[in-house]
């Protein structure tokens, strides 16, 4: 990570207008508010969300006490290793988890709790007000239907009229996400698209109904660097056009640095740090976040023969979590009798910057540095 300021730095947020200082964007024309919406409430508010799965080996604590708020026109990045609970938490928001999942807490969309809604009520929101771009576009797209038909279906489910593959709306969406020759491409099948084009087709489906929230689950995975940049540019263009808020799930810190307003770091099902891009990148206050940043290659800190930093050990079993802090067995600054006994709470180390570490203040200022 370079020492230049990352783009998209988070600034103070008004619950009704989103991050101050962002460019004026075209008013949303398609969605507005539904009956029961609270126009003064945050767009999406997750409170104390926990998800558990019962297995033969024991109870899997996939997500524990996750709390965050997503405002209008904001981009929030959720980062962490595989298995940290990023995707499970987003699936819980949309009610897409299997029935064996035990979900507790609150997921408030414009003040309405999605977890207490019936499936029929959630269907009126899913895809229309909250949309998702799934991780594996090839698996998410139906191989026996044309791409244009699948985009049209996303619109028809929530519309009074029925449109087809060649409808102007389908062509417009494909053109918006940067697919060349959109009219011809609409009549092709998913296997005829490249990986980057399939991902763009998934984005076109997600924005078909001008949703308030777009959840993007690892949208740049398995794409080369140039295609990644193009896909991220598509999201920025979409946000400018539709006023949508974006929840970006990724393990790539380079991605979140350039496009998000705030970052939420997860480890072993819990949030361990949350703050603006500047706070997390330049003043990380949790040893795990420091370790992730230190493992990034940096041209300005290269030393001949020096190896990249690595976080030793492996993430813990989600069935048998260690006592105290879950990161304690891998933490280079842990203290016996403290970190292995008491689980740290999420505390504020600076305005709008929180960390779940017993020594967050010392880690932040460098007196307990993970990397020297």
VEXDREN-2710 file (C-alpha; in Angstrom, 1 decimal):
% VEXDREN-2710
k/r/px/py/pz
1/UNK/0.0/0.0/0.0
2/UNK/1.5/3.3/-1.0
3/UNK/1.7/6.3/1.3
4/UNK/-0.6/8.3/-0.9
5/UNK/-4.1/8.9/0.4
6/UNK/-6.5/6.2/-0.7
7/UNK/-9.5/7.3/-2.7
8/UNK/-13.0/7.3/-1.2
9/UNK/-12.1/8.4/2.3
10/UNK/-15.1/8.3/4.6
11/UNK/-16.4/11.6/6.0
12/UNK/-19.2/12.4/8.5
13/UNK/-22.5/10.9/7.5
14/UNK/-26.0/12.2/7.7
15/UNK/-28.5/9.3/8.1
16/UNK/-30.7/10.7/5.4
17/UNK/-28.2/12.0/2.9
18/UNK/-25.2/9.7/3.2
19/UNK/-21.5/10.8/3.1
20/UNK/-21.0/14.5/2.9
21/UNK/-18.9/15.9/0.2
22/UNK/-19.8/13.3/-2.5
23/UNK/-20.7/14.5/-5.9
24/UNK/-24.4/15.3/-6.6
25/UNK/-26.0/12.3/-8.2
26/UNK/-29.2/11.8/-10.1
27/UNK/-32.2/11.3/-7.9
28/UNK/-33.4/7.7/-7.7
29/UNK/-36.5/7.4/-9.9
30/UNK/-37.6/3.8/-9.6
31/UNK/-37.8/2.8/-6.0
32/UNK/-38.5/5.6/-3.4
33/UNK/-40.1/4.4/-0.2
34/UNK/-42.4/1.5/0.5
35/UNK/-45.2/1.4/3.0
36/UNK/-43.7/0.8/6.4
37/UNK/-40.3/2.4/5.5
38/UNK/-38.9/5.0/7.9
39/UNK/-37.4/7.7/5.7
40/UNK/-35.4/9.0/8.7
41/UNK/-33.8/5.6/9.5
42/UNK/-30.4/4.5/8.2
43/UNK/-30.6/2.6/4.9
44/UNK/-29.4/-0.7/6.3
45/UNK/-28.6/-1.3/10.0
46/UNK/-27.3/-4.7/11.2
47/UNK/-27.5/-5.1/15.0
48/UNK/-25.9/-7.9/17.0
49/UNK/-26.3/-10.4/14.1
50/UNK/-25.3/-14.0/14.9
51/UNK/-25.5/-17.1/12.7
52/UNK/-25.0/-20.6/13.9
53/UNK/-25.2/-24.0/12.2
54/UNK/-25.8/-27.3/14.0
55/UNK/-23.5/-30.1/12.7
56/UNK/-22.6/-33.6/13.8
57/UNK/-19.3/-32.2/15.2
58/UNK/-20.9/-29.4/17.1
59/UNK/-22.3/-25.9/16.8
60/UNK/-20.6/-23.8/14.2
61/UNK/-20.5/-20.1/15.3
62/UNK/-20.2/-18.6/11.8
63/UNK/-21.0/-15.0/12.8
64/UNK/-21.1/-13.5/16.2
65/UNK/-22.5/-10.2/17.3
66/UNK/-21.9/-8.3/14.0
67/UNK/-23.0/-4.7/14.0
68/UNK/-22.7/-2.0/11.3
69/UNK/-24.7/0.7/9.5
70/UNK/-24.8/1.3/5.8
71/UNK/-25.9/4.8/4.7
72/UNK/-27.3/6.0/1.4
73/UNK/-24.6/6.4/-1.4
74/UNK/-22.0/4.8/0.9
75/UNK/-19.6/2.0/0.1
76/UNK/-18.7/-0.3/3.0
77/UNK/-16.0/-2.9/2.5
78/UNK/-16.0/-6.1/4.6
79/UNK/-12.6/-7.9/4.6
80/UNK/-11.1/-10.9/6.2
81/UNK/-9.7/-14.4/5.5
82/UNK/-11.8/-17.2/4.0
83/UNK/-14.1/-18.5/6.7
84/UNK/-14.3/-15.3/8.7
85/UNK/-18.1/-15.0/8.1
86/UNK/-18.2/-12.3/5.4
87/UNK/-20.5/-14.2/3.0
88/UNK/-22.6/-15.8/5.6
89/UNK/-23.4/-12.5/7.1
90/UNK/-24.5/-11.1/3.8
91/UNK/-26.6/-14.1/3.0
92/UNK/-28.3/-13.7/6.4
93/UNK/-29.2/-10.1/5.5
94/UNK/-31.1/-11.4/2.4
95/UNK/-32.6/-14.4/4.1
96/UNK/-30.8/-16.8/1.8
97/UNK/-29.3/-19.2/4.4
98/UNK/-30.6/-22.8/4.7
99/UNK/-33.3/-23.5/7.3
100/UNK/-30.9/-25.2/9.6
101/UNK/-29.1/-21.9/10.2
102/UNK/-30.0/-20.2/13.5
103/UNK/-30.0/-16.4/12.9
104/UNK/-30.5/-13.9/15.7
105/UNK/-30.2/-10.2/16.0
106/UNK/-31.7/-7.5/13.8
107/UNK/-31.4/-6.5/10.2
108/UNK/-33.2/-3.2/9.7
109/UNK/-33.9/-1.9/6.2
110/UNK/-35.3/1.6/6.4
111/UNK/-36.4/0.7/10.0
112/UNK/-38.1/-2.6/9.0
113/UNK/-36.7/-5.9/10.5
114/UNK/-36.0/-8.3/7.6
115/UNK/-35.5/-11.2/10.0
116/UNK/-39.0/-11.1/11.3
117/UNK/-40.6/-10.8/7.8
118/UNK/-42.3/-13.7/6.1
119/UNK/-40.6/-15.1/3.0
120/UNK/-43.2/-13.5/0.8
121/UNK/-42.5/-10.1/2.3
122/UNK/-38.7/-10.6/1.8
123/UNK/-39.3/-11.5/-1.9
124/UNK/-40.7/-8.0/-2.5
125/UNK/-37.4/-6.5/-1.2
126/UNK/-34.9/-9.1/-2.5
127/UNK/-33.8/-8.1/-5.9
128/UNK/-35.8/-4.9/-6.0
129/UNK/-34.6/-3.0/-2.9
130/UNK/-31.6/-5.1/-2.0
131/UNK/-29.7/-7.0/-4.7
132/UNK/-26.7/-9.3/-4.6
133/UNK/-23.8/-10.0/-7.0
134/UNK/-22.7/-13.5/-6.2
135/UNK/-19.2/-14.7/-6.1
136/UNK/-19.2/-17.3/-8.9
137/UNK/-20.9/-15.8/-11.9
138/UNK/-20.6/-19.0/-13.9
139/UNK/-22.4/-20.9/-11.2
140/UNK/-25.0/-18.2/-10.6
141/UNK/-26.1/-17.8/-14.2
142/UNK/-28.3/-20.5/-15.7
143/UNK/-26.4/-22.2/-18.5
144/UNK/-29.5/-23.1/-20.6
145/UNK/-31.0/-19.6/-20.7
146/UNK/-29.7/-16.6/-22.7
147/UNK/-28.1/-13.9/-20.7
148/UNK/-30.7/-11.4/-21.9
149/UNK/-33.5/-13.7/-20.8
150/UNK/-32.0/-13.9/-17.3
151/UNK/-31.7/-10.1/-17.0
152/UNK/-35.3/-9.7/-18.3
153/UNK/-36.5/-12.2/-15.7
154/UNK/-34.9/-10.2/-12.9
155/UNK/-37.1/-7.3/-14.1
156/UNK/-40.3/-9.2/-14.8
157/UNK/-40.4/-10.7/-11.3
158/UNK/-41.0/-7.3/-9.8
159/UNK/-42.7/-5.5/-12.7
160/UNK/-46.3/-5.4/-14.0
161/UNK/-45.3/-5.9/-17.6
162/UNK/-43.2/-8.6/-19.3
163/UNK/-40.2/-7.9/-21.3
164/UNK/-37.9/-10.1/-23.5
165/UNK/-34.3/-10.5/-24.4
166/UNK/-34.3/-7.8/-27.0
167/UNK/-36.1/-5.2/-24.8
168/UNK/-34.4/-1.8/-24.7
169/UNK/-34.0/-2.0/-20.9
170/UNK/-32.0/-5.2/-21.2
171/UNK/-29.7/-3.7/-23.9
172/UNK/-29.3/-0.5/-21.8
173/UNK/-28.2/-2.5/-18.8
174/UNK/-25.7/-4.5/-20.7
175/UNK/-24.4/-1.3/-22.3
176/UNK/-24.2/0.4/-18.9
177/UNK/-21.9/-2.3/-17.4
178/UNK/-19.6/-2.0/-20.4
179/UNK/-20.4/-5.1/-22.5
180/UNK/-19.6/-4.5/-26.2
181/UNK/-22.3/-5.1/-28.8
182/UNK/-25.0/-5.5/-26.1
183/UNK/-27.8/-6.3/-28.6
184/UNK/-25.9/-9.3/-29.9
185/UNK/-24.6/-10.4/-26.5
186/UNK/-28.1/-10.4/-25.0
187/UNK/-28.9/-13.4/-27.2
188/UNK/-25.9/-15.4/-26.2
189/UNK/-25.5/-18.0/-23.4
190/UNK/-23.2/-17.7/-20.3
191/UNK/-20.6/-20.0/-21.7
192/UNK/-20.1/-17.7/-24.6
193/UNK/-19.1/-14.9/-22.3
194/UNK/-15.6/-14.4/-20.8
195/UNK/-15.2/-14.4/-17.0
196/UNK/-15.2/-10.6/-16.8
197/UNK/-18.2/-10.4/-19.0
198/UNK/-20.1/-12.9/-17.0
199/UNK/-19.4/-10.8/-13.9
200/UNK/-20.7/-7.7/-15.7
201/UNK/-23.8/-9.6/-16.7
202/UNK/-24.4/-10.4/-13.0
203/UNK/-24.0/-6.8/-12.1
204/UNK/-26.5/-5.9/-14.8
205/UNK/-29.0/-8.3/-13.2
206/UNK/-28.4/-6.8/-9.8
207/UNK/-29.0/-3.2/-10.9
208/UNK/-32.0/-4.1/-13.1
209/UNK/-34.5/-2.7/-10.6
210/UNK/-32.4/0.3/-9.4
211/UNK/-31.9/-1.2/-5.9
212/UNK/-31.1/0.9/-2.8
213/UNK/-28.4/-1.6/-1.7
214/UNK/-26.0/-3.8/-3.8
215/UNK/-24.2/-6.5/-2.0
216/UNK/-21.2/-7.6/-4.0
217/UNK/-19.6/-10.8/-2.8
218/UNK/-16.0/-11.1/-4.0
219/UNK/-16.9/-9.6/-7.4
220/UNK/-13.3/-9.5/-8.6
221/UNK/-12.2/-13.0/-7.6
222/UNK/-10.5/-15.1/-10.3
223/UNK/-10.2/-12.0/-12.6
224/UNK/-6.9/-10.6/-13.8
225/UNK/-5.9/-7.2/-12.5
226/UNK/-7.0/-5.2/-15.6
227/UNK/-10.5/-6.8/-15.6
228/UNK/-10.7/-6.2/-11.8
229/UNK/-10.1/-2.5/-12.3
230/UNK/-12.8/-2.5/-15.0
231/UNK/-15.4/-4.2/-12.8
232/UNK/-14.7/-1.9/-9.9
233/UNK/-15.1/1.1/-12.3
234/UNK/-18.5/-0.3/-13.3
235/UNK/-19.6/-0.3/-9.7
236/UNK/-18.5/3.3/-9.3
237/UNK/-20.4/4.2/-12.5
238/UNK/-23.5/2.3/-11.3
239/UNK/-23.4/4.1/-7.9
240/UNK/-23.3/7.5/-9.6
241/UNK/-26.2/6.6/-11.8
242/UNK/-28.5/4.8/-9.3
243/UNK/-27.6/6.3/-5.9
244/UNK/-27.2/2.8/-4.5
245/UNK/-25.2/2.0/-1.4
246/UNK/-22.7/-0.8/-1.9
247/UNK/-21.6/-3.5/0.5
248/UNK/-18.4/-4.9/-0.9
249/UNK/-17.1/-8.2/0.4
250/UNK/-13.5/-9.1/-0.4
251/UNK/-10.2/-10.4/0.9
252/UNK/-8.3/-7.9/-1.3
253/UNK/-7.3/-4.9/0.7
254/UNK/-6.1/-3.2/-2.5
255/UNK/-9.7/-3.3/-3.8
256/UNK/-11.3/-1.7/-0.7
257/UNK/-8.6/1.0/-0.5
258/UNK/-9.6/2.5/-3.8
259/UNK/-13.4/2.3/-3.8
260/UNK/-14.8/2.1/-0.2
261/UNK/-15.7/4.8/2.3
262/UNK/-15.3/2.6/5.4
263/UNK/-13.8/-0.8/6.2
264/UNK/-15.0/-3.5/8.5
265/UNK/-12.4/-6.2/9.3
266/UNK/-13.7/-9.6/10.4
267/UNK/-11.9/-12.5/12.0
268/UNK/-13.4/-15.9/13.2
269/UNK/-16.9/-14.6/12.8
270/UNK/-16.4/-11.3/14.7
271/UNK/-15.7/-7.8/13.7
272/UNK/-12.3/-6.8/15.1
273/UNK/-11.9/-3.4/13.6
274/UNK/-14.0/-0.8/11.8
275/UNK/-13.2/2.7/10.6
276/UNK/-12.6/5.0/7.7
277/UNK/-10.1/3.9/5.0
278/UNK/-7.6/6.3/6.4
279/UNK/-8.0/5.1/9.9
280/UNK/-7.6/1.4/9.1
281/UNK/-4.8/1.8/6.6
282/UNK/-2.7/4.4/8.4
283/UNK/-3.5/3.8/12.0
284/UNK/-4.7/0.2/12.4
285/UNK/-5.5/-0.6/16.0
286/UNK/-5.9/-4.4/15.9
287/UNK/-3.0/-6.8/15.5
288/UNK/-4.9/-8.8/12.8
289/UNK/-5.5/-5.7/10.7
290/UNK/-1.9/-4.7/11.1
291/UNK/-0.8/-8.1/10.0
292/UNK/-3.0/-8.0/6.9
293/UNK/-1.6/-4.7/5.9
294/UNK/2.0/-5.7/6.6
295/UNK/1.6/-8.7/4.3
296/UNK/0.9/-6.5/1.3
297/UNK/3.9/-5.9/-1.1
298/UNK/5.0/-2.2/-0.9
299/UNK/7.6/-0.7/-3.3
300/UNK/8.4/2.0/-0.8
301/UNK/9.4/-0.4/1.9
302/UNK/11.3/-3.0/-0.1
303/UNK/14.5/-4.3/1.3
304/UNK/16.8/-6.7/-0.6
305/UNK/16.3/-10.2/0.5
306/UNK/13.4/-9.3/2.9
307/UNK/10.4/-11.6/2.8
308/UNK/6.8/-10.4/3.1
309/UNK/5.3/-10.5/6.6
310/UNK/3.0/-13.4/7.2
311/UNK/0.5/-14.0/10.0
312/UNK/1.6/-17.3/11.6
313/UNK/-0.7/-20.2/12.3
314/UNK/-4.2/-20.9/11.0
315/UNK/-7.6/-19.4/11.7
316/UNK/-9.3/-21.3/14.6
317/UNK/-12.1/-23.9/14.3
318/UNK/-15.5/-22.2/14.3
319/UNK/-16.8/-25.0/16.4
320/UNK/-14.0/-24.9/19.1
321/UNK/-13.1/-21.3/19.4
322/UNK/-10.3/-20.5/21.8
323/UNK/-11.1/-18.8/25.1
324/UNK/-10.6/-15.0/25.2
325/UNK/-9.6/-13.3/22.0
326/UNK/-10.0/-15.6/19.0
327/UNK/-6.8/-14.1/17.5
328/UNK/-4.8/-14.8/20.6
329/UNK/-3.0/-18.0/19.5
330/UNK/-1.6/-16.1/16.4
331/UNK/-1.1/-12.7/17.9
332/UNK/2.5/-11.5/18.4
333/UNK/1.5/-9.0/21.1
334/UNK/-0.8/-11.1/23.2
335/UNK/-0.4/-11.3/26.9
336/UNK/-0.9/-14.4/28.9
337/UNK/-3.6/-14.1/31.5
338/UNK/-5.4/-11.3/29.6
339/UNK/-5.9/-12.2/25.9
340/UNK/-6.4/-15.9/26.5
341/UNK/-8.9/-15.3/29.3
342/UNK/-11.2/-12.3/28.4
343/UNK/-12.8/-11.6/25.1
344/UNK/-12.2/-8.0/24.1
345/UNK/-15.2/-5.8/23.4
346/UNK/-15.3/-3.4/20.5
347/UNK/-14.2/0.0/21.8
348/UNK/-13.7/3.4/20.2
349/UNK/-10.1/4.3/19.8
350/UNK/-10.8/7.6/17.9
351/UNK/-14.0/9.1/16.4
352/UNK/-15.8/6.5/14.3
353/UNK/-12.8/4.1/14.6
354/UNK/-13.4/1.0/16.8
355/UNK/-11.2/-2.0/17.6
356/UNK/-11.8/-5.3/19.6
357/UNK/-8.3/-5.5/21.2
358/UNK/-7.3/-5.2/24.9
359/UNK/-4.3/-3.1/23.8
360/UNK/-5.9/-1.2/20.9
361/UNK/-4.6/2.2/21.9
362/UNK/-1.0/0.9/22.2
363/UNK/-1.2/-1.0/18.9
364/UNK/-2.5/2.1/17.2
365/UNK/0.3/4.4/18.3
366/UNK/3.0/1.7/17.7
367/UNK/4.1/0.9/21.3
368/UNK/2.8/-2.6/20.7
369/UNK/3.7/-3.0/17.1
370/UNK/3.0/-6.2/15.2
371/UNK/5.7/-5.4/12.6
372/UNK/8.9/-3.5/13.5
END
